[in-house]
Amino acid sequence: MILEHAVLNVKKGQGRAFEAAMAKARPLIEATPGFQKMELRRCVETRDRYLLLVWWGSVEAHTEGFRGSPRYEEWRAALHHFYEPFPLVQHYDAPL
């Protein structure tokens, strides 16, 4: 199992709009083979910052399966304009 991690810095004051867009976009990622679960958490100290955690069966399920699909283009159109700066996305191995 692979854990995708991204800190999403949303443009100031756009948090609620981002949350609504994420709720609509979520089925796009959930439909990807290898997707296991996803959590989105709001930062306590910085209200327009979010932690995105996505569990995948493999890195390729994310990088090739999701990002290589037409669903990713919809995801990108719905969400990427909220980010400032664009987030660094990293993948982590199973717990040691």
Stockholm file with secondary structure:
# STOCKHOLM 1.0

chainA/1-96         MILEHAVLNVKKGQGRAFEAAMAKARPLIEATPGFQKMELRRCVETRDRYLLLVWWGSVEAHTEGFRGSPRYEEWRAALHHFYEPFPLVQHYDAPL
#=GR chainA/1-96 SS CEEEEEEEEBCTTCHHHHHHHHHHHHHHHHTSTTEEEEEEEECSSSTTEEEEEEEESCHHIIIIIITTSHHHHHHHHHHGGGBSSCCCEEEECSCC
#=GC SS_cons        CEEEEEEEEBCTTCHHHHHHHHHHHHHHHHTSTTEEEEEEEECSSSTTEEEEEEEESCHHIIIIIITTSHHHHHHHHHHGGGBSSCCCEEEECSCC
//
